[in-house]
Amino acid sequence: MMPSQNRMFDRNQFLLGTFASNCSGGMTVTKLPERWNSSWDNNLKLAALLDDAGIDFMLPIARWIGYGGETNFHGSVLETMTWAAGLLARTREITVFATIHTAANHPVVVAKQLATIDQISGGRIGLNIVAGWNKPEYEALGLTLPDDHETRYGYAQEWFDIVRALWTRNQAFDWDGQFFKLKNVLGDPRPGVPLPIINAAGSNQGREFAVRNANFLFTPAIDLSRSTEEIAALKQQAKQVGRDVDVLTFSHVVCRPTEAEAKSYLEHSGKTHADWDAVDNLVRLQFAHAQSFPHDLLALIRDRMAAGHGGFPLTGTPEQVADGIAALHAAGFRGTTLSFVDYVEEFPYFRDNVLPLLEQRGIRIARPASVAAA
C-alpha cells in the first residue's frame, strides 16, 4: 500500500542514513584491504541491516570516473537509479535516493524512471539533484562544464521545472525554454506521494536553487558554531520564498569499545594507510570546480578527506559517538548520513550500542518490537 508520505518527512526524530555505499571505498580514501567493496551483494546486505534497524535512508554518489591514486578511489561505482530500484524492491521501509546529474540525464526520462520506482517502492524513492562540478567527468561524457554557477543552476532549474511539470500536469504540454525544447510531452504515471528532494550546494546560486526546490540542503559540518549560524540563515532564506527547508550533513563513524581503540583505527585507516594521491586529487578538484566545502576551511580538513571524505568525525566509544550526533542535532541539522570503512561489518556495533543511546536521549524513537523483529 502506498504510504501517506515518505518517511523522510517524519518530524519525530533526527534522520539517519548512509552515504556512498554504491562507491568503491565508500567515504574512506584508504588502502586497507578491508576498505568497502561496493558490490551489489554487499549493498543488498547493508540495505537489509539498515531496514531492519529502522535507519531512514540510503544516499548514493553518482560518479563516472575515479580519483586515481593506488586504489583509484570511486573508480568502481554502481549507477544510482538502477541501484535504488533494486534496493527498494528488496526492502520494506527505508527510503533510497537516486543521485542524478542534470547534465547527463534527460528530465523527461528521469521523471518517468522515478515515477516507475515510486510504484516499485510504495513511495520510498528520493531524488538528489546534482547541478555539476566535476570537470573530468564532464569531459569523460563529452560534455562541457560551464565555468559560471549561474549557467549550471539555470540549467538545473529548467531541468527540475520540467520534472515537476511532468509530475503535476494532467495534460500533454509543449516546453519552449532556454535549454529544452519539448513537444507534446506528458508524464504518466506520476508519483503517488511527494518525493523528498536533496541538493548539495555551497555557492550563492546553488543555495538559492536549494531553498527554492529542495526539501533538504546537504552540506558539511566542519565547525558546528559556524553550522548553527549557516543553518539559521538558510532557513530564513527559505522562509522568505515561502518554503521550509531542512539541512542534512554527513559523518564518518569509527566506533569501538574504548576511545583508544577508535582513535588507533582512525589513525590506521585514515592516515597511515590513506591513499594520499587520491585524497589530493579529490581536494584539488573541490578547490577548482566546487563550492560544496567552504574554501577557507578546505585546506584544514585534508585529514578528514582521507578518513571520511570531509565528513564530521564520530570517533570514540558509543557514548562519544552519541554525543557527536547529539551535537549535530543541537546545531540545527535535521539529520546526518553515516559512513564506515566497512559498512556491513561495522554497522551492527553502531546499531546495538549507539542507537539505544540516541533513543534514551529522545533524538531517535525506539522501534516497536513487532516491527524490529519482522
N, C-alpha and C positions, 0 to 999 in steps of 0.2 A: 504494500500500500504506500502511496506517495505521502511523505511527511508534510505537515503544515508549513514547515520551514526547515532549511538546512541548519544543522546543529552549530555551525559557526556563528549563528545569530543568537545563540543561547547566552543570555546576560548573567547567568547564575554562577559562572566560575571562570577562573583565569584559564585561557585556552593553552593547550599544549599540543605540539605536533612534532614531526621530524622533518628534516631538510636534507635534500640531495642524496637520498639513498639510491636514486637511479644512476648516480655517477660513480665511476671508479675512484676509490679513495674517500668517498663521501665528502666530508668537510675537513679532512686531516691530510695535509700535504707531507706525508711521511713515507719512508722507505721500509717500514716494518713489514714483515711477511704477513702479519695478521691484519694489515690495513683492509678496509672494506672492499669486498668483492661484490660489485653491483649486479650480479647475475639475477635473472628472473626468479630462480628458486629462492635466493636469499631475500629478495624483495617480498616474495609471497610469504615467506616465514615471518618476516618483520611485520607485514601488514596484519597477519593473524594475531601476533603478540600484541600489537597496538590496539587492535579492535577489541580483543578480549579484555584489555586493561582499561578501556574507556578513553584512550587518547583521542583527541578531537580530529586531527587532520594529518595528512602527509603532503609535503610540498616538494616538488622536484625542481631541478635546474635544467634548462634547455641549453645544451652545449653541442657544438658541431665539430670542434677540433680541441685537442688538449693543450695543456700549458707547458709541455716539454719536460725537461729535466730527466732524471733517470727513470722515473715512474710514468712520465707523460700523464701527470695528474689530470683527471677528467678526460682522458683520451678515449675511454670506453663509456658510453652513455646510452641508456635506454630512452627512446623517444617518448615524450611525456604524454601525448594524447592517447596513444595505444597502451602505454604503461598504466595510465589512470583507468582506462576502460577495463583492462584485465583485472586490476586490483579491486575495483568496485564490484565486479561480477563475483568476486570471491570473498567479500566482506559483508558485514551486516549494518554497521552503524557509522563507521568512520567516514569523514569527508576526505576526498582525494582531489588535489588540484592538478590541472594541466597548465604548464608554463608555456606560453605561446609568444613568439617573436612576431610582431606585427608585420615586419618587412618580408618575412619568409612564409607567411601563411595568409591565404586569401580570406577576407572576412566572411564571405558567403559560405565557404567550405567550413570554416571554424564554427560558425553559428549552427550549421547542420550537424557537425560532429558532436558538439556539446549538447545539443537537443537530443541526439541519439543516446549519448551516455547518461543524460538525465533520466531516460527511461530505463536503461540498464541498471542504474544505481538506486532508483527510487528517490531521486532528488539530492544525491550526495556529491555531485561534481562541483568543483570550483574552478575559476579562471584566474591565473596570474598573468597579467599583461606586461610584456617587455617591449619598450619602445626602441631598444637597440643601443649598444655601446661598444661591442667588441669588434673592432675593425678587422682583425684577421679572419673572423668568422664571416663577416660580410664578403670579404674577398674570396673566401672558400666557396661561397654560394654565388659568386659572380655579381654581387651587389655592391653599391657604393654607399658607404656610411656618410650621411650628411654631417658636415662639420658643426653646424649650429643646432642647439637644442630646440629652437623654435620650429625648424622643419621636422625633426624627429617626432616631436609631440604634436605638431599639426597633423602629420600623417596618422599618428596613433589615435588622435581624437576622431578624425573622419572614419578610420577603421572601426573604432568601437561604436561610433554613431550608427554605422551600418549594421553591426552585430545587434545592437539594441533595437534598431528598427525591425530587423528580421524576427526578433523575439516578441515584439509587441504589436506589429501591424497585422491586420487580418486580410488585407487585400494586397495584390501584387503592386509593385511601385517601380518607378524609374529613379535613378540617382545620378545627378549631374554635379559632381564635386570637383575639387582641385586635383585629387589623386585617383578617384574612382569614377568610372562611367558605367552604370549598370542599367539594364533594360529588362523590365517586366520580371522583377525578382520577387520571390515570396518565400518566407520562412515557414515551413510546415514539415514536421511538427515543431512546436515551440516548447521550451522548458515549462514544467508544471509548477515550479516554485522559483523564486528569485535565486540566482546563483551568487555566491559570495565572490567578490572581485578583489584581488590583491594587486598592488602596484608598488614597486620599489623605486624611489625617486629621491635624488639629492639636490638637483638644480631647482631654481625657482620655477622654471617652466614645468619640470617634472612634478613638483609638489602641487602646482596649480592643476595639473591634469589629475593627480591622485585625489585631491579633495573634491573635484567635480565628478569623478567617475567611480572611484574605488570605495569599497567598504572598509578596507584595511590598507594603510600605508605601511610598508615593510622597510625598516631602517635599522642600522646597527646601534647597539648600546655600548658606547665606549666610555663615556663619563656620565654617570647617572644624574648628577645635578644638572648637567647640560641637557640630558634627555628630558628631564622634567619640564624644563623651560620650553624645549622644542615641541614636546607633545601638547602642552597648553596652547602654544602659538598655532600649531597645526589644527587643533580642534576649533580654535577661534576662527581661523581662516575658513574652515569648512562651514561653520555656523553662519558666516557672512554670506554664503551662497546657498543657505537653506539645507545643509546636509550635516549628518553626524558621521564622522569618520574615526575609526579606531586605529591604533598603532600597534603593530607586531614587531618583534625583534627576533634575533637568532642567538643561540647559546651553544657552547660546546661543553660536554659533560665528561669529567673524569672523577668518578665516584668510587671510593674504596672504604674499607672499614676504618682506616686511620688516615689522618691528614698527610702523614709522611709517605704512606704508600701512594696516595693520589698524586702528590707533588713529584714523587720519584718517577711515576709512569708518565706524567705530563712532560717532564724533562726528557725522558727516554724517547717518547713518541714525537714530541713537538720541537725538540731542539737537537739532541744527539743524533737522531735518525731522520731529521727533517730533510726533505728534498729541496734544498735551498735554491737551486737553479729554477725549479718550478715556482717556488714562492716569489722569487724576484721577477719572473715573467708575469706572474699574476699582479704583483704590486705595480709594475711598470705599466701594464695595460689599464689598471684602475686610474693611475695618475693621468694617463694620456687621453682616455676616452670617456671615463665615467665620473659621476659625482655622487655615487651611492654612499661612499665614505667621505667624511669631511677631510679635505686635503690637508688641513693644518694638523690633523691628528694621524694621518695615514702612515707617515714615517715612524710614528711612535709605536705602531702595532704590528711591526713585521713579525715578531714572535707569535702574535695571535693569528696571523695569517697562516703560519705553519701548523699551529695546534688546532685551529678551528675556523679557518677561512675568515678571520676577523671577528668571530662570534664572541659574545660575552662569556667569560670563563666561569664555569661552575665546577670548581675543583675542591675536593676535600671529602669529608665524611658525609653521610646522608643528611645530617643536621646542617652542615655548612652549605651543601647544595640547596637544601630547602631554604636556608637563609638568603642565598643568592636569588632564587626565584621570587621569594617574598620581596626582596629589594626591587626587582623589576616591576612587580605588581604595585609597590608603593610609589614608584617613579611615574606611574600612569600608563604603562604598557598594558594592552589588553591580553597579550599572550606572548609566548615565545616558542620557537622551534628548538629541538634538541638534536645534537649530533654526538656520535661516539666514534671511536676508532673502529670498533666492530659493533654495529648496532644490535645484531641478533644476540651476540654473546653478552653484551653489557647492559642492554635494556632491562632484562629481568631483575637485576640487582636494584636498579633505579625504581622499577615498579614495586618491588617488595619493601623497599626501605625508605624511599623518598615520597612516593605518592601518599602513604598514610600520614606522613608529617604535614603535607600540604592540606590534607583533609582536616587534620586536627586544628590547623591554623585558619580554616574557613576559606582557603583560596580555591580548593577543589571540593567537589561533592562526592561523598562515598557512593559507590555503585550499589544498587540492591543486590543481594546475594544471588537472586534468581537470574539476574542479568549477567553478573560476573561469571556465573557457572555455566551459562548457556553455551 
